[in-house]
Amino acid sequence: MKSIKIIPRSLKGCVEIPSSKSISHRAIICASLTDGISRVENIIFSEDITATLEAVKAFGVTYDIDNKGEGSTLLIKGREKLNLIEKEIDCRESGSTLRFLIPVSLLQYSEVTFTGRGKLVERPLDVYYKIFQEKGIKYKNDSGRLPLTIKGTLKSGIYEVAGNISSQFISGLMFALPLLDEDSKIVLTTHLESKGYVDLTLDVLKGFGIDIVNDDYREFYIKGGQRYIPTDYRVEGDYSQAAFWLVAGLLGEEIKCSGLNANSLQGDRVIVDIIRKMKGKIIVDGDFLTTQNSITEGVEIDVSQCPDLTPIIASLAALSRGTTRIVNAKRLRIKESDRLKAIATELNKLGADVVEFEDGLFIKGKEKLDGGVVDSWNDHRIVMALAVASIRCREPVIIQNYDAVKKSYPNFFDHFKKLGGEVYE
């Protein structure tokens, strides 16, 4: 068990935000479906992105890496006609890899088995199972868990999908359906949550020449017979990761985040609005965002469109004046961990006052927390949220299993130290 000890210190300085993991997955998959070579710039090799890169290789896709600092460039040689050369695809712990590539794998008829690790093994795939049954696709799993073996081909037509489970199923279908001969339609049977992630998919698809018509997030019309076009694509900075440093600036001193797109479609860009709602000092200057030490105030926050922000919002709320209520967060229970239980449990170990309820959290803020020993629950966002909370702790914070950060942000603690953090493995 790897642990890290953090001595409470205010952080200050400038940090280059790593590339968006969500966009990176999408760009790699789109490039893999072209008939040519695409240049995808500013890639960070987190464990999730490595999982997607290894997965597309199973379909005969090849790539070269041009290393330049922390953001690398990939030269991806795609395959318009997929040729399965590996019968097993290990998605590691990446839900995006698994859910995006299941429909893609059905563009060819060969049997393929998807495996995974950790919580991914039991994360639900019922949306796809329903589609398999309706479309005559053979599948086998382990009592609803991975490994999942499938054989069949995706067919054009109407796909009814719930919008309040995970947008990843919708995005997965969007990658594959344009390549079929006939037109298709995705019909949402419930209100769509995490709209920002669908917007990202549509935007990246457009960048690679694929057009999908969005009818007010109720239906998506997909013309068949389309082709992915090789292109040069640069991945923008990740607002999900920037959120940790923006909160660190509010709790400590001034932190400037660079490498972001001020006009980004990322749903987690809403962190700017949340900080303002909580009376935090934030300056948006083009593609630079700066936060300064602030006395923030508790409010009610609906996270249905930005669930990944919940752990860091909870840390900020625990150190804000008054009470904060986080609502519409039930889907967080089926992430890398049960994030509601995880962040409530671990913040309370530090001396916070967090009450967990079915679909959210009730948090009474304090000026400072105590510190102590906490666990990551093998969840990268829990590690980072607890590390940021350490800024206003009286005693050191020890985080067990801290290397879960490698899943999305392998350089997190390097950046933490660069900003003045005192950290010991």
Summary of the structure (lengths in Angstrom):
residues: 425
radius of gyration: 21.2
end to end distance: 11.1
largest distance: 63.0
contacts: 1564
relative contact order: 0.15
helix: 36%
strand: 28%
